[in-house]
Amino acid sequence: IMMPRMNGLEVLRELKKNPDTARLPVIVLTAEKGEADRQTAISLGARFVLHKPFQPDQLIDAVDKVFA
């Protein structure tokens, strides 16, 4: 979520607004632990939100679920 110029939620919003990228599955990886950011990411179309530090198996599991 914390990125220079445009934050991750803004990037997600732009991806979902563009017909060419709207259907891309998004997994958000963030150091932010706030529930509001998680809810916003999900409402904008993120499939999963993982909080850092996360275990590699958690990311693999999320990717598996996205492509199942």
C-alpha positions, -999 to +999 in steps of 0.1 A: +000+000+000+029+024+008+045+032-025+060+064-040+040+087-063+009+064-063+000+042-034-011+006-038-048+013-034-046+039-061-028+014-084-055-012-076-082+014-084-066+022-118-061-015-127-098-022-120-110+009-139-091-001-171-109-028-192-076-043-203-065-050-167-098-051-148-099-089-146-064-094-134-063-111-100-046-089-074-030-101-042-020-071-020+012-075+001+015-048+027+032-038+059+000-018+069-021-037+094-051-014+095-084-030+089-096+000+068-069-005+042-077-042+041-114-035+036-106-009+009-084-033-010-110-060-009-138-036-020-116-024-049-112-060-061-081-075-044-086-112-039-063-114-009-045-091+014-014-105+031+004-086+059+042-085+061+059-104+073+041-134+058+053-169+053+060-181+017+034-208+021+007-181+027+016-165-006+017-198-024-017-207-009-032-174-020-019-178-056-032-214-057-066-201-047-066-173-072-059-197-100-080-227-088 
